[in-house]
Amino acid sequence: MDTSYYFSTLSIEAKRDLQPGLSLGQFRKRENLYKKGEACRHLYILLTGEVKVYKTLPNGKQQIHKLAQIPGDLIACEDLHLETHGGSAQALNDVTVCHLKYVDLHNSIHRHKEISDMLMRAMSRDLNFYISHIANLGQKNALQRLASYLVYLKDSHRKRHLDSGHLKDLLSRLELANMLGVTQRTLIRSIKQLELDGHILIDREGFCILDLPALERISSGG
């Protein structure tokens, strides 16, 4: 539980109260943790791997609104008070999580108010991230959106103690295009533009950052 920057702030008493409801779960690449419409049963604490949280639009496209990549990230926190999931979550690679049963979580919340406060902080963080994502879609062009994503990806690599010069990206070009709100052709053109300008290099696993300040300037509209 101390691997999560949310749960690590709780008192020993609160952690002990939550402990009986925890169990280990593993998911293979592209396996769903849950799907939209399924009954809400668990809060997930990410231990290893990466997970995308998304909704499928009427036209069949996926709109990714959250990437859980950092150990300790919470998944399905936004569905805590719902009967069924409002979206879906899928493993981008092999994933290990801790399940925490909602029924046990709700019981612990009644006994320890600090757990409710912690979850509120987690949901506020997710909401702020989503608001920023929507603002990016509405105010930035395709090149700026891509640069913003690469800056975000570099920061997530740093937090995971990975090589932040080489960014492994598990999203397909189609998934990334859908998340950024552009066509796949426009995304590929933007990637090539950043490469031609000497800001990045492309390889089979992701991106190599050559000029982070340039990406930050593009992301901010400079």
N, C-alpha and C positions, 0 to 999 in steps of 0.2 A: 504493500500500500504506500510505502514511503517513496516508491519510484514515481508517483504522481505528485506534481507540484501543487495540485489541489488538495489531495488527501493528506499530504505530508504536514500541512499546517494544523491538522486536527489534534486534539488532545489524545493522550494515551487511552483514556476511558472511551472516547468516541470510536477510535480505531478498533479497540477490542470488541465494542458492541457490533461493529460492522463485519468483523472477521468471519463469523459463522456463515454469512450469506455469500462469501466469495468462493469462486471455483475457477479453474483454469480452462480456457478454450482455445482451440487452434483451428485456423481456416486456411485452406489452400488458395493459391493464386486464382483470382476471378470467382471465388466462392462468395456468396452473399452471407453477411452476418445476419441480415434481416431484409425483408422486402416491404414496400409500401402496402399498407392494409393489414399486415400481420399483427397479431396481438403483441402489445408491449410487455415484455417480461424482464428484460435485463438492462442495466447500465453497463457499458463496456469501458474498461480501462486498458488502453493500448500499452503493451509491453514491448513487442517487436513488430516490425513491418509497417506497411502504409495502407490506409483505408480511404476510399472516397465515399462521401455521403452525397447523394444526388436525388433528383426527381426526374421522372420521365415525362416529357412534355407531350401534348396531344399529337404533335407531328412525329413522335418517335425519338426525338433527340433527347439526350441526357443533359440536364443542367446541374453541373457539379457546384455545390455551394459550400463544401467544406472538405479539406484534406486533413486527415489525422495522420501525422507523421512522427511526432515527437513522443517518446515514451512518457506515459502519464496523461496523454490526451484523453479526453472523455468523448465517448461516442454514444449517441441516443439520449444525451442529456436534455435536448430540446423536447423530447417526447415523454418526459418524466410524468406529466399529468394527463397524458392521453391514453385512450384505450387501445388505439392502433397506431402504427408508425405512419407518419406523414410523408416519409421518403424511404429510400433504400440505402444500404451500406454494403460495399463490396471490397474485398481484399485485392489490392493491387499487386501484392506478392504474398508469400507465406506469412501469415500473421498469427501472433500470440496475444491473447487478451486475458484479463480477469473479468469474469461475469460477476455482477452484483445484482441479485434478484430485487426487482422493484418492491415487492411486498416486504422484504426484509429491510430495504432502504427506507421505505416509508415508516416502518416501525421504529427504526433507529432515529429518524428525524424527530419523531414525537418525544424521544427521550433526550436528544441532544440538539438543541437549536443551532449550534455552530455548523452542523452538517448542512442545514438548510441555507445558511449564509454562504457556505462554501459553494454549494451548487448554484446559488444566485450569481456569484462571481463568475463561475464557469459559463453560465448562460449569457451573462452580460458580455463576456469576452467574445463568445461566438456571434452574438448579435452585432457587436461593433465591427467584427471582421466582415460579416455579411453586408452591413451598411456600406463599408468601404469598398467592397467588391461591386455593389450596385452603383456606387458613385463612379468607380472606374469605368464601368460599362457605359454610363451615361455621358461622361465628360471627356474621355480619352479616345484617341484614335487607335487603330489596331497596333501600330508600332509602340505606342505608349503603354498599351495594355500588356503586350508581350514583355516589354522591359520591366514593368511592374512585377509581373510574374517571376521573372528571372531574379530580380532583387529579393523577392519573397523567398524563392527557392534557395538562394544563397544563405539567407538568414536561417532558414530551417535546417540546412546542412550544418551551419555553425552550432546551432543549439543541440544537434545530435552528435557533435564532435566528429563530423565527417569532413573529408577534403572539400573545402568550400570553393576551391579553384575549379574542380571538376564536379558538375552538378548532374547526378543521376536523376533522370526523369522517367517515371514509370507510366505516365499518361501517354496514350497514343496521340497522334496528331489530331485525329478526329475529336477525342476527348478534350484535348487542350483547346481546340478551336471552339467547341461548344461552351467550355467554361469561360472563355474570354469573349464570347458573343460575336465571333467572326466566322467567316466561311473557312473551310480547310485550305482553299487556294490562297486566300488573303493571309492566313497564318504562315503558310510556307513562304510566301513572298516576303513577309515581314522578317522571318528567320533569316532568309537569304540576304536581306538588306543589312541586318545587324552584322552578319558575317562579312559581307563585302566592305562594310565600314570599319572592320577590324575590331569590333567590340566583343565578338564571341567566335568560338569554333564549334563545329557540330561533329559528334561522333555517334556511334551506334547506341550508346547508353544515355546520352544526354547532351549537355552543353559544357564547354570550357569558357570561363569568364576571362577575357583579356583586358577589359577596361570597365571596371565597376563604376567609377565616377561618371562615365559617359552614359551607362545604363540608368543611373540614378537621375541624371539630368533629363534624359528622354522621358523617364517615368513621370517626372514632375512637370513636364511640358516645356522644359528649357531647351 
